[in-house]
Amino acid sequence: MMINQTIEKMRVMRLPAMAAEYVRQTELPVMDALNFNERMGMMIDAEWLSRENNRIKKLTKTANMRFPTACFADIDYRPSRRLERASIARLSDFAWVKEARNLIVTGATGCGKTWLACAFGVEACRMGFTVSFYRTSNLWEAMTQASASDNMIKLLDKLRKTDILILDDWGLSTFNPLESRFLLEVFENRYNERSTIFSAQVPVAKWHELFEDATIADAVLDRVVHNAYRFTLHGRSMRALVNEPGNPWADEAPDGAQGQNTYLPGGNQDQDTCPQGDKTVRSTGKEDDP
């Protein structure tokens, strides 16, 4: 009777995992060989692990990522993609998020840009970071709705506080003056405070052309590109690989070497350059056009 009362009190105090572990221990005679501290430690560990898992699930659900099960362990490193394990490993501690740096993933359609961005997002959730995933078109919808309901400040505040903002399908269409000013406000608020992951078919060197206002283009890109790590994915569409099992990729090639690269607004739009000492990295090789 005493055991049942204790279990019920644990549940009332919202300690369900601890209660379940207590029940498990009472049903196993072998547990009698353990002392009080060992058994108490096991119950506390069970409750802590349950809460940690629930926290991760909540962060992942709130992030609303397109691929919520993507993870680093499932990344495809076939040579044709020119994606190095070392490049992912260097960023897997998410120190770049604590430094408020950005991540840019570019490549042709279907090469796995969104999936890779989501893999970083999922792993970030597991480390306790808040993540928000938007297709760029959905961000414009959120902006329009917020403007109509006089909630623009609330939306900007939400975007400002998110540790990692993932913008998918970046640059599929040009940005009109209203969208450009909104982006400038977003990235001005996040600069040196939060990180952003971009997934884009359009090479970085052509991003300036996406903005109808060149002055705003310079201001936005100056805040998001110079401090960004970069990945350029290559190879055939991953969808073709899934839909045609056993069909080998024709463009298998050795891994690209690790290099450095950044974009300078107002400079040569057709050439990537990198000032000495810049920390941005990407897999090298000719960048795929969309």
Buried (B, 14 or more C-beta within 10 A) or exposed (E): EEEEEBBEEBEEEEBBBBBBBBBEBEEEEEEEEBEEEEBEEBBBEBBEEBBEEEEBEEBBEBBBBBBBEBBBEEBEEBBBBBBBEEBBEBBEEBEBBEEBBBBBBBBBEBBBBBBBBBBBBBBBBBEEBBBBBBBBEBBBEBBEEBEEEEBBEEBBEBBBEBBBBBBBBBBBEEBEEEBBBBBBBBBBBBBEEBBBBBBBBBBBBBBBEBBBBEEBBBBBBBBBBBBBBBBBBBBBBBEEBEEEEEEEBEEEBEBBEEBBBBBBBEEEBEEBEBEEEBEBBBBBBEBBEE
